[in-house]
């Protein structure tokens, strides 16, 4: 009994944190007004958000299939899509946000082992976040380069510039070889160094190899833009359309909060970020809250095909025999 309690406690705490965030937002962001916006939401815009989220899911499944193939795992299109939808709905309804991905890796381990199947899942998700970062960085740089349009807080430019500069600096120092590389790695245990090198090599081969970098880039940018556009459609649905520059700058910041594993599927954290950031684009906090809730509901509905995948889960593995 004690062990069961310890296992479910983290999930219960995440649910509690998410509920607490939403309760707080109801008070500080005029939850009654947000509820009114949701009740009057434009169905056409919500339908457009569902279409975009469906395209995002299909592109993500194909990105996973391509990544897995580079690691020695062959996935047919149909099973790959079915498995991806199943992992999405599990991530949405169960606390933790990664249980669906873990299950996807476990069921795809047959051909190359659990390490390769786990890497395929992690690298696919990481490629999607890189696509989101690229869109965000380009948008911030563009808004600063073009005078007279949307301009976010000054700290956005600093963050945007520091991330690629820091990454490029570390990469350049490592690639310089010789004494600098030894200095960077000599304090680490040899086993960790070998594992890190193997991980970097696997990522480079599965995501950035010459034969896959173009489709990987296309699908990663495509999923990022679909997610951003779907959120923008939800904002338009509740009566708070956003300018394109503000959409490309602010919505990635809102979406990235969903990666913080404190609440189920980012509920509460995402709404708090939307209520705080969308006023920079002229919306109210209540509209930001309503737009984020609408997006969360659209995302949940878009994963419902995962229920069909669950019903078809009698198929043992999503791999070619």
SEKEFI-99995 format. One record per residue (C-alpha): x, y, z; residue in three letters; residue number from 1. Coordinates in steps of 0.001 Angstrom, whole numbers, padded with zeros to 6 digits. Each point is the difference from the previous one (the first is absolute). Example, Ala and Ser with C-alpha at 12.3 -4.5 7.8 and 13.67 -1.06 7.14 Angstrom:
BEGIN
<x = 012300; y = -004500; z = 007800; residuo = ALA; num = 1> .
<x = 001370; y = 003440; z = -000660; residuo = SER; num = 2> .
***
This chain:
BEGIN
<x = 000000; y = 000000; z = 000000; residuo = UNK; num = 1> .
<x = 002842; y = 002349; z = 000870; residuo = UNK; num = 2> .
<x = 001677; y = -000677; z = -003356; residuo = UNK; num = 3> .
<x = -003206; y = 000654; z = -001902; residuo = UNK; num = 4> .
<x = -000419; y = 003299; z = 001831; residuo = UNK; num = 5> .
<x = 003547; y = 001071; z = -000895; residuo = UNK; num = 6> .
<x = -000607; y = -000860; z = -003646; residuo = UNK; num = 7> .
<x = -003209; y = 001986; z = -000349; residuo = UNK; num = 8> .
<x = 001110; y = 002934; z = 002172; residuo = UNK; num = 9> .
<x = 001957; y = 001844; z = -002761; residuo = UNK; num = 10> .
<x = -003015; y = -000210; z = -002325; residuo = UNK; num = 11> .
<x = -002368; y = 001222; z = 002699; residuo = UNK; num = 12> .
<x = 002327; y = 002908; z = 000755; residuo = UNK; num = 13> .
<x = 000151; y = 000971; z = -003686; residuo = UNK; num = 14> .
<x = -003779; y = 000003; z = -000217; residuo = UNK; num = 15> .
<x = -000164; y = 002098; z = 003150; residuo = UNK; num = 16> .
<x = 002535; y = 002501; z = -001334; residuo = UNK; num = 17> .
<x = -001877; y = 000318; z = -003282; residuo = UNK; num = 18> .
<x = -003334; y = 000463; z = 001769; residuo = UNK; num = 19> .
<x = 001547; y = 002551; z = 002341; residuo = UNK; num = 20> .
<x = 001418; y = 001994; z = -002893; residuo = UNK; num = 21> .
<x = -003367; y = 000045; z = -001759; residuo = UNK; num = 22> .
<x = -001798; y = 001020; z = 003201; residuo = UNK; num = 23> .
<x = 002453; y = 002847; z = 000515; residuo = UNK; num = 24> .
<x = -000386; y = 001128; z = -003601; residuo = UNK; num = 25> .
<x = -003779; y = -000054; z = 000377; residuo = UNK; num = 26> .
<x = 000376; y = 002660; z = 002672; residuo = UNK; num = 27> .
<x = 002773; y = 002180; z = -001439; residuo = UNK; num = 28> .
<x = -000844; y = -000247; z = -003721; residuo = UNK; num = 29> .
<x = -003799; y = 000391; z = 000229; residuo = UNK; num = 30> .
<x = -000998; y = -003618; z = -000480; residuo = UNK; num = 31> .
<x = -003673; y = 000902; z = -000406; residuo = UNK; num = 32> .
<x = 000819; y = 002160; z = -003033; residuo = UNK; num = 33> .
<x = 002236; y = -002750; z = -001410; residuo = UNK; num = 34> .
<x = -002873; y = -002472; z = 000356; residuo = UNK; num = 35> .
<x = -002235; y = 002383; z = -001908; residuo = UNK; num = 36> .
<x = 002539; y = 000201; z = -002839; residuo = UNK; num = 37> .
<x = 000171; y = -003798; z = -000126; residuo = UNK; num = 38> .
<x = -003779; y = -000350; z = -000097; residuo = UNK; num = 39> .
<x = -000136; y = 002327; z = -003018; residuo = UNK; num = 40> .
<x = 002960; y = -001555; z = -001819; residuo = UNK; num = 41> .
<x = -000209; y = -000067; z = -003794; residuo = UNK; num = 42> .
<x = -000384; y = -003634; z = -001095; residuo = UNK; num = 43> .
<x = 001635; y = 000614; z = -003377; residuo = UNK; num = 44> .
<x = 003211; y = 001241; z = 001598; residuo = UNK; num = 45> .
<x = -000025; y = -002919; z = 002447; residuo = UNK; num = 46> .
<x = -000446; y = -002409; z = -002920; residuo = UNK; num = 47> .
<x = 002996; y = 001596; z = -001713; residuo = UNK; num = 48> .
<x = 002039; y = -000558; z = 003178; residuo = UNK; num = 49> .
<x = -000996; y = -003683; z = 000002; residuo = UNK; num = 50> .
<x = 001074; y = -000387; z = -003621; residuo = UNK; num = 51> .
<x = 003378; y = 001593; z = 000747; residuo = UNK; num = 52> .
<x = 000540; y = -002190; z = 003067; residuo = UNK; num = 53> .
<x = -000862; y = -003065; z = -002077; residuo = UNK; num = 54> .
<x = 002568; y = 000981; z = -002632; residuo = UNK; num = 55> .
<x = 002498; y = 000556; z = 002822; residuo = UNK; num = 56> .
<x = -000622; y = -003502; z = 001345; residuo = UNK; num = 57> .
<x = 000413; y = -001598; z = -003424; residuo = UNK; num = 58> .
<x = 003229; y = 001895; z = -000688; residuo = UNK; num = 59> .
<x = 001318; y = -000973; z = 003433; residuo = UNK; num = 60> .
<x = -000778; y = -003667; z = -000648; residuo = UNK; num = 61> .
<x = 001865; y = 000141; z = -003305; residuo = UNK; num = 62> .
<x = 002928; y = 001747; z = 001716; residuo = UNK; num = 63> .
<x = 000113; y = -002797; z = 002571; residuo = UNK; num = 64> .
<x = -000111; y = -002590; z = -002795; residuo = UNK; num = 65> .
<x = 002913; y = 001673; z = -001794; residuo = UNK; num = 66> .
<x = 002021; y = 000390; z = 003204; residuo = UNK; num = 67> .
<x = -000606; y = -003633; z = 000960; residuo = UNK; num = 68> .
<x = 001018; y = -001220; z = -003452; residuo = UNK; num = 69> .
<x = 003379; y = 001693; z = 000376; residuo = UNK; num = 70> .
<x = 000458; y = -001954; z = 003238; residuo = UNK; num = 71> .
<x = -000859; y = -003366; z = -001543; residuo = UNK; num = 72> .
<x = -003736; y = -000121; z = 000761; residuo = UNK; num = 73> .
<x = -002385; y = -000363; z = -002922; residuo = UNK; num = 74> .
<x = -003526; y = 001303; z = 000638; residuo = UNK; num = 75> .
<x = -002890; y = -000212; z = -002429; residuo = UNK; num = 76> .
<x = -001980; y = 003215; z = -000450; residuo = UNK; num = 77> .
<x = -003273; y = -001266; z = 001423; residuo = UNK; num = 78> .
<x = 001419; y = -001524; z = 003201; residuo = UNK; num = 79> .
<x = 002253; y = 003042; z = 000488; residuo = UNK; num = 80> .
<x = -002977; y = 002366; z = -000130; residuo = UNK; num = 81> .
<x = -002059; y = -002285; z = 002223; residuo = UNK; num = 82> .
<x = 002800; y = -000239; z = 002583; residuo = UNK; num = 83> .
<x = 000570; y = 003741; z = -000057; residuo = UNK; num = 84> .
<x = -003667; y = 000737; z = 000643; residuo = UNK; num = 85> .
<x = -000037; y = -002544; z = 002814; residuo = UNK; num = 86> .
<x = 003014; y = 001655; z = 001637; residuo = UNK; num = 87> .
<x = -001597; y = 003433; z = -000396; residuo = UNK; num = 88> .
<x = -003219; y = -000876; z = 001765; residuo = UNK; num = 89> .
<x = 001886; y = -001742; z = 002807; residuo = UNK; num = 90> .
<x = 002173; y = 003107; z = 000424; residuo = UNK; num = 91> .
<x = -003129; y = 002152; z = 000114; residuo = UNK; num = 92> .
<x = -002050; y = -001932; z = 002519; residuo = UNK; num = 93> .
<x = 002633; y = -001425; z = 002366; residuo = UNK; num = 94> .
<x = 002189; y = 002089; z = 002313; residuo = UNK; num = 95> .
<x = 003641; y = 000154; z = -000992; residuo = UNK; num = 96> .
<x = -000308; y = 000894; z = -003668; residuo = UNK; num = 97> .
<x = 002502; y = -002611; z = -001202; residuo = UNK; num = 98> .
<x = -001649; y = -003338; z = 000800; residuo = UNK; num = 99> .
<x = -001384; y = -000240; z = -003525; residuo = UNK; num = 100> .
<x = 003441; y = 000587; z = -001495; residuo = UNK; num = 101> .
<x = 001510; y = -002602; z = 002318; residuo = UNK; num = 102> .
<x = -002602; y = -002513; z = -001108; residuo = UNK; num = 103> .
<x = 000665; y = 000828; z = -003640; residuo = UNK; num = 104> .
<x = 003702; y = -000691; z = 000490; residuo = UNK; num = 105> .
<x = -000710; y = -003223; z = 001880; residuo = UNK; num = 106> .
<x = -002296; y = -001409; z = -002686; residuo = UNK; num = 107> .
<x = 002429; y = 000885; z = -002822; residuo = UNK; num = 108> .
<x = 003039; y = -001658; z = 001586; residuo = UNK; num = 109> .
<x = -000272; y = -003276; z = -001924; residuo = UNK; num = 110> .
<x = 002446; y = 000658; z = -002854; residuo = UNK; num = 111> .
<x = 002865; y = 001974; z = 001541; residuo = UNK; num = 112> .
<x = -000516; y = -000143; z = 003759; residuo = UNK; num = 113> .
<x = -001347; y = 002408; z = 002597; residuo = UNK; num = 114> .
<x = 002942; y = 002413; z = -000205; residuo = UNK; num = 115> .
<x = -000525; y = 000670; z = -003713; residuo = UNK; num = 116> .
<x = -003782; y = 000209; z = 000294; residuo = UNK; num = 117> .
<x = 000319; y = 002368; z = 002961; residuo = UNK; num = 118> .
<x = 002459; y = 002158; z = -001909; residuo = UNK; num = 119> .
<x = -002396; y = 000151; z = -002962; residuo = UNK; num = 120> .
<x = -002778; y = 001350; z = 002223; residuo = UNK; num = 121> .
<x = 002225; y = 002500; z = 001826; residuo = UNK; num = 122> .
<x = 001715; y = 001240; z = -003166; residuo = UNK; num = 123> .
<x = -003337; y = 000417; z = -001783; residuo = UNK; num = 124> .
<x = -001365; y = 002122; z = 002833; residuo = UNK; num = 125> .
<x = 003241; y = 001976; z = 000195; residuo = UNK; num = 126> .
<x = -000098; y = 000711; z = -003742; residuo = UNK; num = 127> .
<x = -003469; y = 001472; z = 000461; residuo = UNK; num = 128> .
<x = 001222; y = 002311; z = 002760; residuo = UNK; num = 129> .
<x = 002923; y = 001097; z = -002168; residuo = UNK; num = 130> .
<x = -002497; y = 000901; z = -002722; residuo = UNK; num = 131> .
<x = -001969; y = 002078; z = 002499; residuo = UNK; num = 132> .
<x = 003191; y = 001739; z = 001142; residuo = UNK; num = 133> .
<x = 000945; y = 000818; z = -003598; residuo = UNK; num = 134> .
<x = -003407; y = 001557; z = -000688; residuo = UNK; num = 135> .
<x = 000130; y = 001967; z = 003243; residuo = UNK; num = 136> .
<x = 003568; y = 001250; z = -000563; residuo = UNK; num = 137> .
<x = -000707; y = 001061; z = -003577; residuo = UNK; num = 138> .
<x = -003178; y = 001800; z = 001095; residuo = UNK; num = 139> .
<x = 001730; y = 001896; z = 002808; residuo = UNK; num = 140> .
<x = 002852; y = 001015; z = -002294; residuo = UNK; num = 141> .
<x = -002492; y = 001068; z = -002660; residuo = UNK; num = 142> .
<x = -002075; y = 002128; z = 002350; residuo = UNK; num = 143> .
<x = 003124; y = 001811; z = 001165; residuo = UNK; num = 144> .
<x = 001293; y = 000485; z = -003532; residuo = UNK; num = 145> .
<x = -003243; y = 001496; z = -001314; residuo = UNK; num = 146> .
<x = -000867; y = 003271; z = 001769; residuo = UNK; num = 147> .
<x = -003523; y = 001064; z = 000758; residuo = UNK; num = 148> .
<x = -001532; y = -003454; z = 000531; residuo = UNK; num = 149> .
<x = -000420; y = -002282; z = 002977; residuo = UNK; num = 150> .
<x = 002877; y = 000120; z = 002434; residuo = UNK; num = 151> .
<x = 000164; y = -002256; z = 003012; residuo = UNK; num = 152> .
<x = 001825; y = 000558; z = 003290; residuo = UNK; num = 153> .
<x = 003701; y = 000781; z = -000190; residuo = UNK; num = 154> .
<x = 000931; y = -003215; z = 001811; residuo = UNK; num = 155> .
<x = -001373; y = -002020; z = -002935; residuo = UNK; num = 156> .
<x = 002765; y = 001239; z = -002269; residuo = UNK; num = 157> .
<x = 002642; y = -000842; z = 002586; residuo = UNK; num = 158> .
<x = -001316; y = -003538; z = 000462; residuo = UNK; num = 159> .
<x = -000360; y = -000523; z = -003730; residuo = UNK; num = 160> .
<x = 003562; y = 001085; z = -000707; residuo = UNK; num = 161> .
<x = 001592; y = -001760; z = 002971; residuo = UNK; num = 162> .
<x = -001311; y = -003490; z = -000777; residuo = UNK; num = 163> .
<x = 001451; y = -000407; z = -003507; residuo = UNK; num = 164> .
<x = 003173; y = 001873; z = 000962; residuo = UNK; num = 165> .
<x = 000578; y = -002264; z = 003008; residuo = UNK; num = 166> .
<x = -000707; y = -003124; z = -002032; residuo = UNK; num = 167> .
<x = 002277; y = 001090; z = -002831; residuo = UNK; num = 168> .
<x = 002780; y = 000866; z = 002449; residuo = UNK; num = 169> .
<x = -000103; y = -003383; z = 001716; residuo = UNK; num = 170> .
<x = -000141; y = -001796; z = -003339; residuo = UNK; num = 171> .
<x = 002922; y = 002022; z = -001377; residuo = UNK; num = 172> .
<x = 002126; y = -000652; z = 003083; residuo = UNK; num = 173> .
<x = -000728; y = -003710; z = -000132; residuo = UNK; num = 174> .
<x = 000716; y = -000229; z = -003711; residuo = UNK; num = 175> .
<x = 003265; y = 001907; z = 000446; residuo = UNK; num = 176> .
<x = 001543; y = -003239; z = 001227; residuo = UNK; num = 177> .
<x = 003362; y = -000297; z = 001691; residuo = UNK; num = 178> .
<x = 000545; y = 001374; z = 003476; residuo = UNK; num = 179> .
<x = -003301; y = 001876; z = 000159; residuo = UNK; num = 180> .
<x = -002017; y = -003172; z = -000568; residuo = UNK; num = 181> .
<x = 002074; y = -001873; z = 002588; residuo = UNK; num = 182> .
<x = -000534; y = 002828; z = 002490; residuo = UNK; num = 183> .
<x = -003757; y = -000125; z = -000534; residuo = UNK; num = 184> .
<x = -000291; y = -003758; z = 000441; residuo = UNK; num = 185> .
<x = 002840; y = -001175; z = 002206; residuo = UNK; num = 186> .
<x = -001874; y = 000622; z = 003262; residuo = UNK; num = 187> .
<x = -002844; y = -002332; z = -001028; residuo = UNK; num = 188> .
<x = 000091; y = -003787; z = 000494; residuo = UNK; num = 189> .
<x = 000953; y = -001830; z = -003184; residuo = UNK; num = 190> .
<x = -003286; y = -001931; z = -000008; residuo = UNK; num = 191> .
<x = -002023; y = 003219; z = 000015; residuo = UNK; num = 192> .
<x = 002161; y = 001475; z = -002771; residuo = UNK; num = 193> .
<x = -000553; y = -003073; z = -002179; residuo = UNK; num = 194> .
<x = -003750; y = 000046; z = 000664; residuo = UNK; num = 195> .
<x = -000225; y = 003722; z = -000812; residuo = UNK; num = 196> .
<x = 001941; y = -000425; z = -003238; residuo = UNK; num = 197> .
<x = -002204; y = -002935; z = -000979; residuo = UNK; num = 198> .
<x = -003133; y = 002021; z = 000718; residuo = UNK; num = 199> .
<x = 001204; y = 002958; z = -002064; residuo = UNK; num = 200> .
<x = 000989; y = -002285; z = -002867; residuo = UNK; num = 201> .
<x = -003396; y = -001750; z = 000062; residuo = UNK; num = 202> .
<x = -001834; y = 003326; z = 000005; residuo = UNK; num = 203> .
<x = 002106; y = 001329; z = -002868; residuo = UNK; num = 204> .
<x = -000598; y = -003153; z = -002037; residuo = UNK; num = 205> .
<x = -003735; y = -000170; z = 000617; residuo = UNK; num = 206> .
<x = -000858; y = 003700; z = -000317; residuo = UNK; num = 207> .
<x = 002807; y = 001846; z = -001787; residuo = UNK; num = 208> .
<x = 001517; y = -002540; z = -002418; residuo = UNK; num = 209> .
<x = 000103; y = 001290; z = -003607; residuo = UNK; num = 210> .
<x = -002657; y = -002434; z = -001180; residuo = UNK; num = 211> .
<x = -002558; y = 001037; z = 002656; residuo = UNK; num = 212> .
<x = 000760; y = 003584; z = 001004; residuo = UNK; num = 213> .
<x = -002321; y = 001573; z = -002585; residuo = UNK; num = 214> .
<x = -003103; y = -002079; z = 000839; residuo = UNK; num = 215> .
<x = 000820; y = 000267; z = 003711; residuo = UNK; num = 216> .
<x = 000221; y = 003771; z = -000273; residuo = UNK; num = 217> .
<x = -003206; y = 000205; z = -002023; residuo = UNK; num = 218> .
<x = -001963; y = -002139; z = 002448; residuo = UNK; num = 219> .
<x = 001387; y = 001732; z = 003093; residuo = UNK; num = 220> .
<x = -000788; y = 003459; z = -001319; residuo = UNK; num = 221> .
<x = -003364; y = -001279; z = -001188; residuo = UNK; num = 222> .
<x = -001000; y = -001375; z = 003396; residuo = UNK; num = 223> .
<x = 001144; y = 003182; z = 001731; residuo = UNK; num = 224> .
<x = -001980; y = 002234; z = -002354; residuo = UNK; num = 225> .
<x = -003079; y = -002225; z = 000255; residuo = UNK; num = 226> .
<x = 000038; y = 000213; z = 003800; residuo = UNK; num = 227> .
<x = 000510; y = 003762; z = -000066; residuo = UNK; num = 228> .
<x = -002716; y = 000506; z = -002612; residuo = UNK; num = 229> .
<x = -002408; y = -002249; z = 001935; residuo = UNK; num = 230> .
<x = 000448; y = 002133; z = 003121; residuo = UNK; num = 231> .
<x = -000512; y = 003145; z = -002087; residuo = UNK; num = 232> .
<x = -003242; y = -001496; z = -001375; residuo = UNK; num = 233> .
<x = -001188; y = -000620; z = 003563; residuo = UNK; num = 234> .
<x = 000789; y = 003616; z = 000870; residuo = UNK; num = 235> .
<x = -001989; y = 001145; z = -003034; residuo = UNK; num = 236> .
<x = -002831; y = -002341; z = 000983; residuo = UNK; num = 237> .
<x = -000505; y = 001747; z = 003345; residuo = UNK; num = 238> .
<x = 000157; y = 003436; z = -001622; residuo = UNK; num = 239> .
<x = 003648; y = 000936; z = 000526; residuo = UNK; num = 240> .
<x = 001767; y = -000293; z = -003370; residuo = UNK; num = 241> .
<x = 003754; y = 000516; z = 000242; residuo = UNK; num = 242> .
<x = 002324; y = 001762; z = -002467; residuo = UNK; num = 243> .
<x = 002301; y = -002424; z = -001790; residuo = UNK; num = 244> .
<x = 003240; y = 001364; z = 001532; residuo = UNK; num = 245> .
<x = -001435; y = -000230; z = 003508; residuo = UNK; num = 246> .
<x = -001274; y = -003490; z = -000762; residuo = UNK; num = 247> .
<x = 003437; y = -001235; z = -001057; residuo = UNK; num = 248> .
<x = 001749; y = 001591; z = 002987; residuo = UNK; num = 249> .
<x = -002379; y = -000558; z = 002898; residuo = UNK; num = 250> .
<x = -001685; y = -003327; z = -000717; residuo = UNK; num = 251> .
<x = 003257; y = -002041; z = -000028; residuo = UNK; num = 252> .
<x = 000692; y = 001347; z = 003492; residuo = UNK; num = 253> .
<x = -003461; y = -001142; z = 001081; residuo = UNK; num = 254> .
<x = 000372; y = -003435; z = -001584; residuo = UNK; num = 255> .
<x = 003395; y = -000663; z = 001568; residuo = UNK; num = 256> .
<x = -001564; y = 000117; z = 003465; residuo = UNK; num = 257> .
<x = -001690; y = -003293; z = -000878; residuo = UNK; num = 258> .
<x = 003425; y = -001658; z = 000263; residuo = UNK; num = 259> .
<x = 000233; y = 000804; z = 003718; residuo = UNK; num = 260> .
<x = -001029; y = -003263; z = 001731; residuo = UNK; num = 261> .
<x = -001911; y = 001609; z = 002868; residuo = UNK; num = 262> .
<x = -003573; y = -000400; z = -001248; residuo = UNK; num = 263> .
<x = -001870; y = -002435; z = -002286; residuo = UNK; num = 264> .
<x = 000532; y = 001006; z = -003651; residuo = UNK; num = 265> .
<x = 001101; y = 003478; z = 001068; residuo = UNK; num = 266> .
<x = -003447; y = 001010; z = 001300; residuo = UNK; num = 267> .
<x = 000243; y = 003043; z = 002234; residuo = UNK; num = 268> .
<x = 003536; y = 000938; z = -000975; residuo = UNK; num = 269> .
<x = -000975; y = 000563; z = -003628; residuo = UNK; num = 270> .
<x = -003024; y = 002061; z = 001042; residuo = UNK; num = 271> .
<x = 002118; y = 002091; z = 002354; residuo = UNK; num = 272> .
<x = 002511; y = 000726; z = -002750; residuo = UNK; num = 273> .
<x = -002778; y = 000933; z = -002426; residuo = UNK; num = 274> .
<x = -001687; y = 002296; z = 002516; residuo = UNK; num = 275> .
<x = 003340; y = 001724; z = 000650; residuo = UNK; num = 276> .
<x = 001339; y = 000219; z = -003566; residuo = UNK; num = 277> .
<x = -002964; y = 000587; z = -002312; residuo = UNK; num = 278> .
<x = -000693; y = 003462; z = 001481; residuo = UNK; num = 279> .
<x = 003292; y = 000990; z = -001685; residuo = UNK; num = 280> .
<x = -001877; y = -000479; z = -003271; residuo = UNK; num = 281> .
<x = -003055; y = 001984; z = 001084; residuo = UNK; num = 282> .
<x = -002117; y = -002797; z = 001490; residuo = UNK; num = 283> .
<x = -001259; y = -000039; z = 003568; residuo = UNK; num = 284> .
<x = 001086; y = -002541; z = 002597; residuo = UNK; num = 285> .
<x = -003476; y = -001523; z = -000129; residuo = UNK; num = 286> .
<x = 000305; y = -000409; z = -003771; residuo = UNK; num = 287> .
<x = 003436; y = -001572; z = 000441; residuo = UNK; num = 288> .
<x = -001437; y = -002434; z = 002522; residuo = UNK; num = 289> .
<x = -002938; y = -000847; z = -002259; residuo = UNK; num = 290> .
<x = 002206; y = -000467; z = -003063; residuo = UNK; num = 291> .
<x = 002274; y = -002385; z = 001864; residuo = UNK; num = 292> .
<x = -002883; y = -002044; z = 001388; residuo = UNK; num = 293> .
<x = -001502; y = -000183; z = -003494; residuo = UNK; num = 294> .
<x = 003342; y = -001228; z = -001338; residuo = UNK; num = 295> .
<x = 000262; y = -002603; z = 002750; residuo = UNK; num = 296> .
<x = -003487; y = -001290; z = -000764; residuo = UNK; num = 297> .
<x = 000715; y = -000059; z = -003748; residuo = UNK; num = 298> .
<x = 003226; y = -001893; z = 000638; residuo = UNK; num = 299> .
<x = -001822; y = -002533; z = 002148; residuo = UNK; num = 300> .
<x = -002704; y = -000518; z = -002625; residuo = UNK; num = 301> .
<x = 002651; y = -000367; z = -002717; residuo = UNK; num = 302> .
<x = 001500; y = -002966; z = 001872; residuo = UNK; num = 303> .
<x = -003293; y = -001941; z = 000156; residuo = UNK; num = 304> .
<x = 001043; y = -002242; z = -002919; residuo = UNK; num = 305> .
<x = 002370; y = -001420; z = 002599; residuo = UNK; num = 306> .
<x = -003033; y = -001740; z = 001512; residuo = UNK; num = 307> .
<x = -000367; y = -001901; z = -003250; residuo = UNK; num = 308> .
<x = 003689; y = -000839; z = 000197; residuo = UNK; num = 309> .
<x = -000547; y = -001253; z = 003528; residuo = UNK; num = 310> .
<x = -002818; y = -002235; z = -001215; residuo = UNK; num = 311> .
<x = 002325; y = -001394; z = -002671; residuo = UNK; num = 312> .
<x = 002839; y = -000541; z = 002455; residuo = UNK; num = 313> .
<x = -000265; y = -003753; z = -000449; residuo = UNK; num = 314> .
<x = 002662; y = 000441; z = -002687; residuo = UNK; num = 315> .
<x = 003128; y = -000780; z = 002042; residuo = UNK; num = 316> .
<x = 002570; y = 002316; z = -001574; residuo = UNK; num = 317> .
<x = -000097; y = 002879; z = -002519; residuo = UNK; num = 318> .
<x = 002831; y = -001502; z = -002029; residuo = UNK; num = 319> .
<x = 000395; y = -001974; z = -003149; residuo = UNK; num = 320> .
<x = 000297; y = -003733; z = 000444; residuo = UNK; num = 321> .
***
